[in-house]
Amino acid sequence: MPRITNIQKDLTLSKDDKLLGSDKTGATRNYSLEDIATFVESENSSVYKHHQNNAATTWTITHNLDLENYLPHVSIKLSGGASFDNVQALGIVTYVNKNELTINLVKSQSGYAYLRK
């Protein structure tokens, strides 16, 4: 890869600006900010919001995110206002299959669970 010796400061970004990077084969490529923004948006569009209306110690969540090769990030917000990332601090997340998980809490709670692919 060539060495860059002089970098000009440009404080204005536009969708047509280019970033230099490597693709998965190692080939050097120019990527436009618009292409990167589109990629990030598509990767983050797989979010599921579960509303647990009734207080329960076990929340069963069918999210249909088709998570074959990785696990989602799970955040919960309890009806009392507390928010938790990494639910293990409250209970246990069990990944049942690629489209379902359970959250087991130490006491009955209602609230929301947010899953991000």
mmCIF file of the C-alpha atoms, coordinates in Angstrom:
data_MODEL
# 
_entry.id   MODEL 
# 
loop_
_atom_site.group_PDB 
_atom_site.id 
_atom_site.type_symbol 
_atom_site.label_atom_id 
_atom_site.label_alt_id 
_atom_site.label_comp_id 
_atom_site.label_asym_id 
_atom_site.label_entity_id 
_atom_site.label_seq_id 
_atom_site.pdbx_PDB_ins_code 
_atom_site.Cartn_x 
_atom_site.Cartn_y 
_atom_site.Cartn_z 
_atom_site.occupancy 
_atom_site.B_iso_or_equiv 
_atom_site.pdbx_formal_charge 
_atom_site.auth_seq_id 
_atom_site.auth_comp_id 
_atom_site.auth_asym_id 
_atom_site.auth_atom_id 
_atom_site.pdbx_PDB_model_num 
ATOM 1   C CA . MET A 1 1   ? 0.000   0.000   0.000  1.00 0.00 ? 1   MET A CA 1 
ATOM 2   C CA . PRO A 1 2   ? 1.425   3.438   -0.859 1.00 0.00 ? 2   PRO A CA 1 
ATOM 3   C CA . ARG A 1 3   ? 2.547   5.725   1.943  1.00 0.00 ? 3   ARG A CA 1 
ATOM 4   C CA . ILE A 1 4   ? 0.637   8.979   2.327  1.00 0.00 ? 4   ILE A CA 1 
ATOM 5   C CA . THR A 1 5   ? 3.024   11.827  3.103  1.00 0.00 ? 5   THR A CA 1 
ATOM 6   C CA . ASN A 1 6   ? 0.817   14.910  2.925  1.00 0.00 ? 6   ASN A CA 1 
ATOM 7   C CA . ILE A 1 7   ? -2.714  15.123  4.311  1.00 0.00 ? 7   ILE A CA 1 
ATOM 8   C CA . GLN A 1 8   ? -4.821  18.195  3.663  1.00 0.00 ? 8   GLN A CA 1 
ATOM 9   C CA . LYS A 1 9   ? -7.335  19.169  6.325  1.00 0.00 ? 9   LYS A CA 1 
ATOM 10  C CA . ASP A 1 10  ? -10.840 19.256  4.911  1.00 0.00 ? 10  ASP A CA 1 
ATOM 11  C CA . LEU A 1 11  ? -13.517 20.116  7.444  1.00 0.00 ? 11  LEU A CA 1 
ATOM 12  C CA . THR A 1 12  ? -16.408 19.725  5.014  1.00 0.00 ? 12  THR A CA 1 
ATOM 13  C CA . LEU A 1 13  ? -17.756 16.242  4.323  1.00 0.00 ? 13  LEU A CA 1 
ATOM 14  C CA . SER A 1 14  ? -19.984 15.326  1.417  1.00 0.00 ? 14  SER A CA 1 
ATOM 15  C CA . LYS A 1 15  ? -21.553 12.078  0.269  1.00 0.00 ? 15  LYS A CA 1 
ATOM 16  C CA . ASP A 1 16  ? -19.140 11.998  -2.678 1.00 0.00 ? 16  ASP A CA 1 
ATOM 17  C CA . ASP A 1 17  ? -15.980 12.143  -0.521 1.00 0.00 ? 17  ASP A CA 1 
ATOM 18  C CA . LYS A 1 18  ? -13.884 8.993   -0.749 1.00 0.00 ? 18  LYS A CA 1 
ATOM 19  C CA . LEU A 1 19  ? -12.151 6.899   1.882  1.00 0.00 ? 19  LEU A CA 1 
ATOM 20  C CA . LEU A 1 20  ? -9.298  4.569   1.073  1.00 0.00 ? 20  LEU A CA 1 
ATOM 21  C CA . GLY A 1 21  ? -9.605  1.051   2.431  1.00 0.00 ? 21  GLY A CA 1 
ATOM 22  C CA . SER A 1 22  ? -9.211  -2.623  1.692  1.00 0.00 ? 22  SER A CA 1 
ATOM 23  C CA . ASP A 1 23  ? -11.932 -5.086  0.813  1.00 0.00 ? 23  ASP A CA 1 
ATOM 24  C CA . LYS A 1 24  ? -12.048 -8.641  2.192  1.00 0.00 ? 24  LYS A CA 1 
ATOM 25  C CA . THR A 1 25  ? -9.663  -9.863  -0.528 1.00 0.00 ? 25  THR A CA 1 
ATOM 26  C CA . GLY A 1 26  ? -7.075  -7.265  0.524  1.00 0.00 ? 26  GLY A CA 1 
ATOM 27  C CA . ALA A 1 27  ? -7.480  -5.187  -2.623 1.00 0.00 ? 27  ALA A CA 1 
ATOM 28  C CA . THR A 1 28  ? -7.258  -1.425  -2.109 1.00 0.00 ? 28  THR A CA 1 
ATOM 29  C CA . ARG A 1 29  ? -10.506 0.367   -2.867 1.00 0.00 ? 29  ARG A CA 1 
ATOM 30  C CA . ASN A 1 30  ? -12.012 3.859   -2.699 1.00 0.00 ? 30  ASN A CA 1 
ATOM 31  C CA . TYR A 1 31  ? -15.310 3.951   -0.820 1.00 0.00 ? 31  TYR A CA 1 
ATOM 32  C CA . SER A 1 32  ? -17.657 6.943   -0.962 1.00 0.00 ? 32  SER A CA 1 
ATOM 33  C CA . LEU A 1 33  ? -19.150 8.197   2.292  1.00 0.00 ? 33  LEU A CA 1 
ATOM 34  C CA . GLU A 1 34  ? -22.579 7.613   0.768  1.00 0.00 ? 34  GLU A CA 1 
ATOM 35  C CA . ASP A 1 35  ? -21.749 3.929   0.139  1.00 0.00 ? 35  ASP A CA 1 
ATOM 36  C CA . ILE A 1 36  ? -20.455 3.540   3.702  1.00 0.00 ? 36  ILE A CA 1 
ATOM 37  C CA . ALA A 1 37  ? -23.546 5.242   5.157  1.00 0.00 ? 37  ALA A CA 1 
ATOM 38  C CA . THR A 1 38  ? -25.812 2.941   3.119  1.00 0.00 ? 38  THR A CA 1 
ATOM 39  C CA . PHE A 1 39  ? -23.888 -0.121  4.326  1.00 0.00 ? 39  PHE A CA 1 
ATOM 40  C CA . VAL A 1 40  ? -24.041 0.943   7.993  1.00 0.00 ? 40  VAL A CA 1 
ATOM 41  C CA . GLU A 1 41  ? -27.757 1.707   7.705  1.00 0.00 ? 41  GLU A CA 1 
ATOM 42  C CA . SER A 1 42  ? -28.499 -1.705  6.192  1.00 0.00 ? 42  SER A CA 1 
ATOM 43  C CA . GLU A 1 43  ? -26.438 -3.486  8.861  1.00 0.00 ? 43  GLU A CA 1 
ATOM 44  C CA . ASN A 1 44  ? -28.208 -1.624  11.676 1.00 0.00 ? 44  ASN A CA 1 
ATOM 45  C CA . SER A 1 45  ? -31.684 -1.965  10.230 1.00 0.00 ? 45  SER A CA 1 
ATOM 46  C CA . SER A 1 46  ? -32.080 -5.367  11.832 1.00 0.00 ? 46  SER A CA 1 
ATOM 47  C CA . VAL A 1 47  ? -33.402 -4.222  15.191 1.00 0.00 ? 47  VAL A CA 1 
ATOM 48  C CA . TYR A 1 48  ? -36.257 -5.843  17.073 1.00 0.00 ? 48  TYR A CA 1 
ATOM 49  C CA . LYS A 1 49  ? -38.203 -4.214  19.913 1.00 0.00 ? 49  LYS A CA 1 
ATOM 50  C CA . HIS A 1 50  ? -40.049 -6.527  22.305 1.00 0.00 ? 50  HIS A CA 1 
ATOM 51  C CA . HIS A 1 51  ? -42.675 -5.119  24.687 1.00 0.00 ? 51  HIS A CA 1 
ATOM 52  C CA . GLN A 1 52  ? -43.213 -7.280  27.764 1.00 0.00 ? 52  GLN A CA 1 
ATOM 53  C CA . ASN A 1 53  ? -46.629 -6.042  28.955 1.00 0.00 ? 53  ASN A CA 1 
ATOM 54  C CA . ASN A 1 54  ? -47.047 -8.380  31.901 1.00 0.00 ? 54  ASN A CA 1 
ATOM 55  C CA . ALA A 1 55  ? -44.434 -8.645  34.632 1.00 0.00 ? 55  ALA A CA 1 
ATOM 56  C CA . ALA A 1 56  ? -42.661 -11.995 34.375 1.00 0.00 ? 56  ALA A CA 1 
ATOM 57  C CA . THR A 1 57  ? -39.374 -13.595 35.373 1.00 0.00 ? 57  THR A CA 1 
ATOM 58  C CA . THR A 1 58  ? -39.034 -15.166 31.913 1.00 0.00 ? 58  THR A CA 1 
ATOM 59  C CA . TRP A 1 59  ? -39.476 -13.147 28.745 1.00 0.00 ? 59  TRP A CA 1 
ATOM 60  C CA . THR A 1 60  ? -39.802 -15.308 25.620 1.00 0.00 ? 60  THR A CA 1 
ATOM 61  C CA . ILE A 1 61  ? -38.915 -13.294 22.525 1.00 0.00 ? 61  ILE A CA 1 
ATOM 62  C CA . THR A 1 62  ? -39.565 -14.451 18.961 1.00 0.00 ? 62  THR A CA 1 
ATOM 63  C CA . HIS A 1 63  ? -37.635 -11.892 16.901 1.00 0.00 ? 63  HIS A CA 1 
ATOM 64  C CA . ASN A 1 64  ? -37.345 -13.568 13.452 1.00 0.00 ? 64  ASN A CA 1 
ATOM 65  C CA . LEU A 1 65  ? -33.939 -11.946 12.836 1.00 0.00 ? 65  LEU A CA 1 
ATOM 66  C CA . ASP A 1 66  ? -32.631 -15.242 11.403 1.00 0.00 ? 66  ASP A CA 1 
ATOM 67  C CA . LEU A 1 67  ? -29.426 -15.169 13.478 1.00 0.00 ? 67  LEU A CA 1 
ATOM 68  C CA . GLU A 1 68  ? -27.623 -18.200 12.105 1.00 0.00 ? 68  GLU A CA 1 
ATOM 69  C CA . ASN A 1 69  ? -23.969 -17.407 12.803 1.00 0.00 ? 69  ASN A CA 1 
ATOM 70  C CA . TYR A 1 70  ? -23.927 -14.807 15.578 1.00 0.00 ? 70  TYR A CA 1 
ATOM 71  C CA . LEU A 1 71  ? -25.812 -13.541 18.600 1.00 0.00 ? 71  LEU A CA 1 
ATOM 72  C CA . PRO A 1 72  ? -27.638 -10.223 18.887 1.00 0.00 ? 72  PRO A CA 1 
ATOM 73  C CA . HIS A 1 73  ? -26.821 -7.415  21.291 1.00 0.00 ? 73  HIS A CA 1 
ATOM 74  C CA . VAL A 1 74  ? -29.576 -7.333  23.922 1.00 0.00 ? 74  VAL A CA 1 
ATOM 75  C CA . SER A 1 75  ? -30.590 -4.256  25.940 1.00 0.00 ? 75  SER A CA 1 
ATOM 76  C CA . ILE A 1 76  ? -33.565 -4.020  28.243 1.00 0.00 ? 76  ILE A CA 1 
ATOM 77  C CA . LYS A 1 77  ? -35.463 -1.134  29.772 1.00 0.00 ? 77  LYS A CA 1 
ATOM 78  C CA . LEU A 1 78  ? -37.654 -1.996  32.716 1.00 0.00 ? 78  LEU A CA 1 
ATOM 79  C CA . SER A 1 79  ? -40.993 -0.276  33.273 1.00 0.00 ? 79  SER A CA 1 
ATOM 80  C CA . GLY A 1 80  ? -39.551 1.289   36.418 1.00 0.00 ? 80  GLY A CA 1 
ATOM 81  C CA . GLY A 1 81  ? -37.146 3.255   34.213 1.00 0.00 ? 81  GLY A CA 1 
ATOM 82  C CA . ALA A 1 82  ? -33.885 1.320   34.680 1.00 0.00 ? 82  ALA A CA 1 
ATOM 83  C CA . SER A 1 83  ? -31.932 0.421   31.515 1.00 0.00 ? 83  SER A CA 1 
ATOM 84  C CA . PHE A 1 84  ? -29.413 -2.397  31.207 1.00 0.00 ? 84  PHE A CA 1 
ATOM 85  C CA . ASP A 1 85  ? -27.006 -3.476  28.481 1.00 0.00 ? 85  ASP A CA 1 
ATOM 86  C CA . ASN A 1 86  ? -25.548 -6.941  28.822 1.00 0.00 ? 86  ASN A CA 1 
ATOM 87  C CA . VAL A 1 87  ? -28.555 -8.352  30.607 1.00 0.00 ? 87  VAL A CA 1 
ATOM 88  C CA . GLN A 1 88  ? -26.356 -10.816 32.517 1.00 0.00 ? 88  GLN A CA 1 
ATOM 89  C CA . ALA A 1 89  ? -26.239 -8.230  35.330 1.00 0.00 ? 89  ALA A CA 1 
ATOM 90  C CA . LEU A 1 90  ? -29.963 -8.924  35.934 1.00 0.00 ? 90  LEU A CA 1 
ATOM 91  C CA . GLY A 1 91  ? -30.487 -12.403 34.652 1.00 0.00 ? 91  GLY A CA 1 
ATOM 92  C CA . ILE A 1 92  ? -29.584 -14.746 31.842 1.00 0.00 ? 92  ILE A CA 1 
ATOM 93  C CA . VAL A 1 93  ? -30.132 -14.566 28.086 1.00 0.00 ? 93  VAL A CA 1 
ATOM 94  C CA . THR A 1 94  ? -30.668 -17.982 26.502 1.00 0.00 ? 94  THR A CA 1 
ATOM 95  C CA . TYR A 1 95  ? -30.482 -18.231 22.718 1.00 0.00 ? 95  TYR A CA 1 
ATOM 96  C CA . VAL A 1 96  ? -33.096 -20.894 21.892 1.00 0.00 ? 96  VAL A CA 1 
ATOM 97  C CA . ASN A 1 97  ? -32.633 -20.864 18.110 1.00 0.00 ? 97  ASN A CA 1 
ATOM 98  C CA . LYS A 1 98  ? -31.894 -18.413 15.288 1.00 0.00 ? 98  LYS A CA 1 
ATOM 99  C CA . ASN A 1 99  ? -35.283 -16.705 15.746 1.00 0.00 ? 99  ASN A CA 1 
ATOM 100 C CA . GLU A 1 100 ? -36.009 -16.950 19.466 1.00 0.00 ? 100 GLU A CA 1 
ATOM 101 C CA . LEU A 1 101 ? -34.412 -16.183 22.822 1.00 0.00 ? 101 LEU A CA 1 
ATOM 102 C CA . THR A 1 102 ? -35.448 -15.977 26.447 1.00 0.00 ? 102 THR A CA 1 
ATOM 103 C CA . ILE A 1 103 ? -34.432 -13.539 29.140 1.00 0.00 ? 103 ILE A CA 1 
ATOM 104 C CA . ASN A 1 104 ? -34.650 -14.913 32.691 1.00 0.00 ? 104 ASN A CA 1 
ATOM 105 C CA . LEU A 1 105 ? -34.769 -12.179 35.318 1.00 0.00 ? 105 LEU A CA 1 
ATOM 106 C CA . VAL A 1 106 ? -34.231 -12.492 39.065 1.00 0.00 ? 106 VAL A CA 1 
ATOM 107 C CA . LYS A 1 107 ? -37.690 -11.033 39.771 1.00 0.00 ? 107 LYS A CA 1 
ATOM 108 C CA . SER A 1 108 ? -40.843 -10.374 37.744 1.00 0.00 ? 108 SER A CA 1 
ATOM 109 C CA . GLN A 1 109 ? -40.503 -7.271  35.577 1.00 0.00 ? 109 GLN A CA 1 
ATOM 110 C CA . SER A 1 110 ? -42.241 -5.670  32.621 1.00 0.00 ? 110 SER A CA 1 
ATOM 111 C CA . GLY A 1 111 ? -40.628 -3.413  30.057 1.00 0.00 ? 111 GLY A CA 1 
ATOM 112 C CA . TYR A 1 112 ? -38.855 -3.512  26.705 1.00 0.00 ? 112 TYR A CA 1 
ATOM 113 C CA . ALA A 1 113 ? -36.067 -5.596  25.189 1.00 0.00 ? 113 ALA A CA 1 
ATOM 114 C CA . TYR A 1 114 ? -34.128 -4.246  22.205 1.00 0.00 ? 114 TYR A CA 1 
ATOM 115 C CA . LEU A 1 115 ? -32.232 -6.707  20.022 1.00 0.00 ? 115 LEU A CA 1 
ATOM 116 C CA . ARG A 1 116 ? -29.720 -5.537  17.433 1.00 0.00 ? 116 ARG A CA 1 
ATOM 117 C CA . LYS A 1 117 ? -28.384 -7.890  14.794 1.00 0.00 ? 117 LYS A CA 1 
# 
